[in-house]
């Protein structure tokens, strides 16, 4: 098995800064935005993007988390997956532009589950998707609005996002 590093800490920081600017530009400012990270690393990324959007936009942008475990269509294959906490900011999501944040977009199934979970929580004005890595191979018609890096990869390769808060190291690697 070989592993190669495709993003280091500075690359990740640059990508998150760019995503933050793109979110603000797309929304024409910070008003009405809510960021929801998908556990595990999507929550960490949302907690990094939120302050950047707030800093660049001059208004505090609420950040929360959205657990999609019970909405996944692969629970029969991975029944040991433990649900995580969903934390919706105090203002809720009704009428807001919700930006879902995830680390890697692959098949699109996690995002489909996130859309189902959102439906049970409220009715956003719009839903956008920010992802650090888009590796292709979609099984569903889902596309990200904001991407840190497009990373073409083979189906049998594994893309690993490691973040300092969780893993003690900051990098994106591909294992083949």
C-alpha positions as CSV (number, residue, x, y, z in Angstrom):
1,X,0.0,0.0,0.0
2,X,1.3,3.4,-0.9
3,X,0.3,6.7,0.6
4,X,0.9,10.2,-0.9
5,X,0.1,13.5,0.7
6,X,-1.9,15.8,-1.6
7,X,-2.6,18.7,0.8
8,X,-0.7,20.0,3.8
9,X,-1.8,22.4,6.6
10,X,-1.2,25.6,4.5
11,X,-3.1,24.1,1.6
12,X,-6.1,23.3,3.8
13,X,-6.1,26.7,5.4
14,X,-6.0,28.3,1.9
15,X,-8.8,26.2,0.7
16,X,-11.0,27.0,3.7
17,X,-10.3,30.7,3.2
18,X,-11.3,30.5,-0.4
19,X,-14.5,28.5,0.4
20,X,-15.4,31.1,3.0
21,X,-15.1,34.0,0.4
22,X,-17.1,32.0,-2.1
23,X,-19.9,31.4,0.4
24,X,-20.1,35.1,1.1
25,X,-20.0,36.0,-2.6
26,X,-22.6,33.4,-3.5
27,X,-25.0,34.6,-0.7
28,X,-24.2,38.3,-1.3
29,X,-23.1,38.6,2.3
30,X,-23.4,36.8,5.6
31,X,-27.1,37.5,6.3
32,X,-29.3,34.5,6.6
33,X,-26.5,31.9,6.5
34,X,-26.3,28.9,8.8
35,X,-23.4,26.4,8.5
36,X,-24.0,22.8,9.5
37,X,-21.1,20.3,9.6
38,X,-21.6,16.6,9.0
39,X,-19.8,14.5,11.7
40,X,-17.1,13.9,12.2
41,X,-14.6,16.1,10.2
42,X,-17.3,18.2,8.5
43,X,-18.2,19.6,12.0
44,X,-14.5,20.6,12.5
45,X,-14.4,22.2,9.1
46,X,-17.7,24.1,9.7
47,X,-16.2,25.3,13.0
48,X,-13.3,26.7,11.0
49,X,-15.3,28.2,8.1
50,X,-17.9,29.9,10.4
51,X,-15.4,32.3,12.0
52,X,-13.8,33.0,8.6
53,X,-17.2,33.9,7.1
54,X,-18.1,35.9,10.1
55,X,-14.7,37.8,10.0
56,X,-14.9,38.5,6.2
57,X,-18.6,39.3,6.3
58,X,-18.6,41.3,9.6
59,X,-21.6,39.5,11.1
60,X,-21.6,36.4,13.3
61,X,-22.7,33.3,11.3
62,X,-24.3,30.5,13.3
63,X,-22.6,27.1,13.1
64,X,-24.0,23.7,14.1
65,X,-23.9,20.0,13.3
66,X,-26.2,17.6,11.6
67,X,-26.0,13.9,12.3
68,X,-27.1,11.8,9.3
69,X,-26.5,8.3,10.7
70,X,-30.2,7.3,11.0
71,X,-30.9,8.6,7.5
72,X,-28.2,6.6,5.7
73,X,-29.1,3.9,3.3
74,X,-26.1,1.7,4.2
75,X,-26.9,1.0,7.9
76,X,-27.5,-2.7,7.1
77,X,-23.8,-2.9,5.9
78,X,-22.4,-0.8,8.8
79,X,-24.8,-1.2,11.8
80,X,-22.2,-0.3,14.4
81,X,-22.2,3.4,13.4
82,X,-23.0,5.4,16.5
83,X,-25.2,8.4,16.1
84,X,-23.6,11.8,16.8
85,X,-25.2,14.9,18.2
86,X,-27.2,17.2,16.0
87,X,-26.9,20.8,17.1
88,X,-29.1,23.3,15.3
89,X,-28.2,27.0,16.1
90,X,-30.8,28.9,18.2
91,X,-32.3,30.7,15.2
92,X,-33.1,27.4,13.5
93,X,-32.9,26.8,9.7
94,X,-36.4,27.9,8.5
95,X,-36.0,30.5,5.8
96,X,-32.2,30.4,6.0
97,X,-29.5,29.5,3.5
98,X,-28.0,26.3,5.0
99,X,-24.5,25.4,3.9
100,X,-23.8,21.7,4.6
101,X,-20.1,21.2,5.3
102,X,-18.4,17.8,4.8
103,X,-14.8,16.7,4.4
104,X,-15.0,14.4,1.3
105,X,-17.7,14.1,-1.3
106,X,-17.6,10.7,-3.0
107,X,-20.8,8.8,-3.8
108,X,-23.2,11.6,-2.6
109,X,-25.0,9.3,-0.2
110,X,-24.1,11.2,3.0
111,X,-25.4,14.4,1.4
112,X,-28.6,12.7,0.4
113,X,-29.0,11.5,4.0
114,X,-28.3,15.1,5.2
115,X,-31.0,16.5,2.9
116,X,-33.4,13.9,4.4
117,X,-32.3,14.9,8.0
118,X,-32.8,18.6,7.2
119,X,-36.4,17.9,6.1
120,X,-37.2,16.7,9.6
121,X,-35.7,19.8,11.2
122,X,-37.2,22.6,9.2
123,X,-37.5,24.3,5.8
124,X,-34.5,26.3,4.7
125,X,-34.7,28.8,1.9
126,X,-31.8,27.0,0.1
127,X,-29.3,24.4,0.8
128,X,-25.7,24.6,-0.5
129,X,-22.8,22.2,-0.1
130,X,-19.2,22.9,0.8
131,X,-16.7,20.1,0.8
132,X,-12.9,20.1,1.3
133,X,-12.4,17.3,-1.2
134,X,-14.5,16.3,-4.2
135,X,-13.1,13.0,-5.5
136,X,-15.8,12.2,-8.0
137,X,-17.5,8.8,-8.5
138,X,-21.0,10.1,-7.7
139,X,-23.8,7.6,-7.4
140,X,-26.5,10.3,-7.0
141,X,-27.0,13.6,-8.8
142,X,-25.3,15.7,-6.1
143,X,-22.7,18.4,-6.8
144,X,-20.9,20.7,-4.4
145,X,-21.3,24.5,-4.6
146,X,-17.9,25.1,-2.9
147,X,-14.9,22.8,-3.2
148,X,-11.5,23.1,-1.6
149,X,-9.8,20.6,-4.1
150,X,-11.1,18.4,-6.9
151,X,-9.1,15.2,-6.4
152,X,-9.7,12.6,-9.2
153,X,-9.1,9.2,-7.7
154,X,-9.7,5.5,-8.4
155,X,-12.7,3.9,-6.7
156,X,-10.3,1.5,-4.8
157,X,-8.2,4.4,-3.5
158,X,-8.9,5.9,-0.1
159,X,-8.9,9.6,0.6
160,X,-8.0,10.5,4.2
161,X,-8.6,13.9,5.7
162,X,-6.8,14.4,8.9
163,X,-7.4,17.5,11.0
164,X,-5.4,18.7,14.0
165,X,-8.3,18.9,16.4
166,X,-9.2,15.2,15.8
167,X,-6.1,13.5,14.5
168,X,-3.2,15.7,15.7
169,X,-2.0,16.2,12.2
170,X,-3.2,18.4,9.3
171,X,-3.2,16.7,5.9
172,X,-5.1,15.0,3.1
173,X,-3.6,11.8,1.8
174,X,-4.5,9.2,-0.8
175,X,-3.9,5.5,-0.1
176,X,-3.7,3.0,-3.0
